[in-house]
């Protein structure tokens, strides 16, 4: 037993570094995934911004997108971001949203087109189209917020002079600017160097303002078009009487019905005319009274018959159309317009 223990101690002293390295890797493999998963899916927020909790998943999404985006624009130097940068970005975005700053899809599309013109490949940084659009949306929100805050701040003349004096006191010249054109006569380039420079920059666009070399030409589109006036083409077409009549028959129900004359309205304050009073008739004899009753009965029967007839529904009147001759000129103008449009399409 003692011998086995000594052999074990000797083996550990001999392979101490390997054993400790293996043990460290083993412990990391057990602890790190669990801690990461627990952090991402934890209910505990990573922080609070403007009274709103920021979840670990939201924090990691912002960090990963901006790390890849800066890596795409700036290379390895931009991919290294700190936690304070991520928090500052989250705070500025939420502050812009709370201030009512709005970024439209058209603005995001315009910024996307500018980025694509530089020939950048999002897939190299494992950035999806949705991730790029979200990052550009956040960037525009921050830009607009800073612009609005800058416009709202008023700088007095005294403050401007103080800043000017302070900057001029602290600035020291550490470099000398020379124009490259002045040194061209002193330099030479071999054929291989020219070819290497072309191969290196052939996929990039040239930017003289920033001194960037590039030999890629932007896409150009040549557009040709013909402009035709309908009024000029209308003079070249003709319309027959048969076409006029056919158009009238097909559209008279929808366009050419005559309006019924409106009945004059009776004023509300008008009073009905008083009937002339007839002189009292002399009293008739009894026989005449009997005949009068019979006549009155007949009259009542006729009145009832008329009332029954009035209760029947009226037969609808046939539509009345405007005369063809009165709308002939209007129809001709419409048909000439239609033919002129068809003529313009066939040019």
Buried (B, 14 or more C-beta within 10 A) or exposed (E): EEEEEEEEEEEEEEEEEEEEEEEEEEEEEEEEEEEEEEBEEEEEBBBEBEEEEBBBEBBBBBBBBBBBBBBBEEEEEBBEBEEEBBBEBBBBBBBBBEEEBEBEEEBBEEBBEEBEEBEEEBEEBEBEEEBBBBBBBBBBBBBBBEEEEEEEEEEEEEEEEEEEEEEEEEEEEEEEEEEEEEEEEEEEEEEEEEEEEEEEBEEBBBEEEEEEBBBBEEEEEEEEEEEEEBEEBBEEBEBEEEBBEEBBEEEBEEBBEEEEEEEEEEEEEEEEEEEEEEEEEEEEEEEEEEEEEEEEEEEEEEEEEEEEEEEEEEEEEEEEBBEBEEBBEBBBEBBBBBBBEEBBEEE
